[in-house]
Amino acid sequence: MKSPILLAGLILGIATYSYAGPSNHAQPQPQRLHFARGTNSLVIKGHLGKRYPRPVYIVKTQAGQRLTIRAQGLSKSVDKSIVPLIFVTPPQGKYDGDKTAEYHTDSTKAGDYRIEVGVNQMATNAHNGPFELRVYAH
C-alpha cells in the first residue's frame, strides 16, 4: 500500500522540480533599427556569447522594398571568430526555421521584420565575440 503512495509522491516531486520556470537569462527587448534619411542600408555592431543574450532587432520595410541581411564575425583571428546566424521572421509571418548568415526576401510587403542574431556552434570553436550585421532595403 505504501508503494503506490510513495511512487505518486515521487512522480509529483519530480514533475514539480523539472519545471523551474522561465530561463534565468533575460530576453532582450527588440531594438528598432532606422535607416538614415536618404539611405537604404545600415550597419550594426554587437557582441555574442554566453553572458550576452541573443540580440533582437526590428526593421520596417515599405511596400515594394526587398530586404537583404548579412552577418559576419569580426575577430581578427580566424580560429577565434564566431560564425553568426540570423533568424528572420517576416511581417505577419512565422519564422520558417531557416537560419543563415545571409537572408534575402522575395516579398515586397510593407511591415516589420524581426531579426535575431545567434552563434553557429557547429561551424566554429568560438562561443563569443564581436559581430557585424548589415541590413539593406532595396
C-alpha positions as CSV (number, residue, x, y, z in Angstrom):
1,M,0.0,0.0,0.0
2,K,2.9,2.4,0.7
3,S,4.5,1.8,-2.7
4,P,1.7,3.4,-4.8
5,I,1.6,6.4,-2.5
6,L,5.4,6.7,-2.4
7,L,5.5,6.4,-6.2
8,A,2.9,9.1,-6.7
9,G,4.7,11.4,-4.4
10,L,8.0,10.8,-6.2
11,I,6.4,11.5,-9.6
12,L,4.7,14.7,-8.3
13,G,8.0,15.8,-6.8
14,I,10.0,15.2,-10.0
15,A,7.3,17.0,-12.1
16,T,7.3,20.0,-9.8
17,Y,11.2,20.1,-9.7
18,S,11.6,19.7,-13.5
19,Y,9.5,22.9,-14.2
20,A,11.8,25.5,-12.9
21,G,10.0,28.3,-14.7
22,P,11.5,30.8,-17.2
23,S,15.1,30.9,-18.1
24,N,17.4,33.0,-15.8
25,H,18.7,34.8,-18.9
26,A,16.6,37.9,-19.5
27,Q,15.3,38.2,-23.1
28,P,16.5,41.4,-24.7
29,Q,13.9,44.0,-25.7
30,P,14.0,44.2,-29.5
31,Q,15.9,47.2,-30.8
32,R,14.2,49.1,-33.6
33,L,16.6,49.9,-36.5
34,H,16.1,53.0,-38.6
35,F,17.7,53.9,-42.0
36,A,19.2,57.3,-42.1
37,R,17.3,59.7,-44.3
38,G,18.2,59.2,-47.9
39,T,19.9,55.8,-47.3
40,N,18.9,52.2,-47.8
41,S,21.4,50.4,-45.7
42,L,22.7,50.4,-42.1
43,V,25.4,48.6,-40.1
44,I,25.0,47.3,-36.5
45,K,27.9,46.0,-34.4
46,G,27.4,43.9,-31.4
47,H,28.7,41.0,-29.2
48,L,27.5,37.4,-28.9
49,G,28.4,34.9,-26.2
50,K,27.2,33.0,-23.1
51,R,27.0,36.2,-21.0
52,Y,25.2,38.1,-23.7
53,P,21.6,37.4,-24.7
54,R,21.0,37.0,-28.4
55,P,20.2,40.5,-29.7
56,V,16.9,41.1,-31.5
57,Y,16.3,43.8,-34.0
58,I,13.2,45.1,-35.8
59,V,13.4,46.8,-39.2
60,K,10.5,48.2,-41.1
61,T,10.3,48.0,-44.9
62,Q,8.0,49.9,-47.2
63,A,5.8,48.4,-49.9
64,G,7.9,47.4,-52.9
65,Q,11.2,47.1,-50.9
66,R,13.1,43.8,-50.6
67,L,15.4,43.2,-47.7
68,T,18.9,41.7,-47.6
69,I,20.6,41.0,-44.3
70,R,24.2,39.8,-43.8
71,A,26.0,38.8,-40.6
72,Q,29.7,38.2,-40.0
73,G,32.1,37.7,-37.1
74,L,34.7,40.5,-36.6
75,S,37.5,38.8,-34.7
76,K,40.9,39.2,-36.5
77,S,41.9,35.6,-35.8
78,V,40.0,33.2,-38.0
79,D,40.1,30.4,-35.4
80,K,38.7,32.7,-32.7
81,S,36.0,34.3,-34.8
82,I,32.4,33.5,-34.2
83,V,30.1,32.4,-37.1
84,P,26.9,34.3,-36.6
85,L,23.5,33.1,-37.7
86,I,20.4,35.2,-38.3
87,F,16.8,34.1,-37.7
88,V,14.3,36.3,-39.5
89,T,10.6,36.5,-39.0
90,P,8.7,38.4,-41.8
91,P,5.8,40.8,-41.3
92,Q,2.6,39.0,-40.3
93,G,4.5,35.7,-40.8
94,K,6.1,32.9,-38.9
95,Y,9.7,32.1,-38.5
96,D,10.2,29.4,-41.2
97,G,13.1,27.6,-39.4
98,D,15.7,28.9,-41.8
99,K,18.9,30.2,-40.2
100,T,21.8,31.5,-42.2
101,A,24.5,34.2,-42.3
102,E,22.7,35.9,-45.2
103,Y,19.0,36.5,-45.8
104,H,17.1,37.8,-48.9
105,T,13.4,38.4,-49.2
106,D,11.4,37.9,-52.3
107,S,8.4,39.6,-50.7
108,T,7.7,43.3,-51.2
109,K,5.2,43.6,-48.3
110,A,5.4,46.5,-46.0
111,G,5.9,45.8,-42.3
112,D,8.3,44.8,-39.5
113,Y,10.9,42.1,-39.9
114,R,12.2,40.6,-36.6
115,I,15.9,39.7,-36.8
116,E,17.6,37.6,-34.1
117,V,21.4,37.0,-34.1
118,G,22.9,33.8,-32.7
119,V,26.1,31.8,-32.9
120,N,26.6,28.8,-35.3
121,Q,28.3,26.5,-32.8
122,M,28.7,23.8,-35.4
123,A,30.9,26.0,-37.6
124,T,33.4,27.3,-35.0
125,N,35.0,26.6,-31.7
126,A,34.5,30.3,-30.7
127,H,31.4,30.8,-28.5
128,N,31.6,34.5,-28.0
129,G,32.9,37.5,-29.9
130,P,32.0,40.6,-31.9
131,F,29.7,40.6,-34.9
132,E,28.5,42.9,-37.6
133,L,25.0,43.0,-39.1
134,R,24.4,44.8,-42.4
135,V,20.8,45.5,-43.5
136,Y,19.9,46.6,-47.0
137,A,16.4,47.7,-48.2
138,H,16.3,47.9,-52.0
